[in-house]
Amino acid sequence: ITAINGITGGKLWEFQTEGNVNSSPAIGADGTIYVGSTDKKLYALNSDGTKKWEFQTGGEIWSSPSVGEDGAVYFGSYDNVLYALDGQTGSEKWAFTTDDKIHASPALSSDGTVYIGAENGQLYAIDGNTGLKKWAFSTGGRIHSSSVAIGNDGRIYFGSDAQNVYALNNNGEKLWSFPTGAEVRSSPAVGADGTVYIGSHSKKINALNGDTGVKKWEYATDGGVESSPVVGPQ
């Protein structure tokens, strides 16, 4: 992982893991940098690039970590486990085992729920304090690189290889699904008016009504879309 001066473009420091870094780092409120590697470790780095601690898992880490308001760090691993760590010490708070490896990144709700998808096609809602499962929703296709977007009303939006975009309420009940015609590995973005924007391997970006799932418009691309949209000011 490399830190670059945003003004000059010069390298500030570099930290070498023992594998590839395929996910995005997360930064805590105190400036600590958290990043996973295919060497099966999650690293916590000080703002000067020195190692604060490392945590060993049993599988490669492709999941980007998420940091809670209390400083806890959440991430998934290819050992089928969602971990919650103390951000200061790296000690394990809890670990939740799924039935398949985790490639997706966790999303944190304001009520403390952690949402994570797994390769078995299940979306899990986990209590962030206890690590206990609240519910699981099956899509029938693996959730590979898509993380959840949470609307202002608490609705949950995500896609899977079952070639659908889903909207659930916070009890795990399906509100609607939208067929894309191809795998969905893009994470959705939610606009201020509730519109859901998401890409798929159908070579399209779709804008969907967040309440109904009805398509507002689509934009054709020249290839499959795995990256995630970003919504500008409206």
Buried (B, 14 or more C-beta within 10 A) or exposed (E): BEBEEEEEEEEEBEBEBEEEBBBEBBBBEEEBBBBBBBBBBBBBBBBEBEEBBBBEBEBBBBBBBBBBEEBBBBBBBBBBBBBBBBBBEBEEBBBBEBEBBBBBBBBBBEEBBBBBBBBBBBBBBBBBBEBEEBBBBEBEBBBBBBBBBBBEEBBBBBBBBBBBBBBBEBEBEEBBBBEBEBBBBBBBBBBEEBBBBBBBBBBBBBBBBBBEBEEEEBEEEEEBBBEBBEEEEE
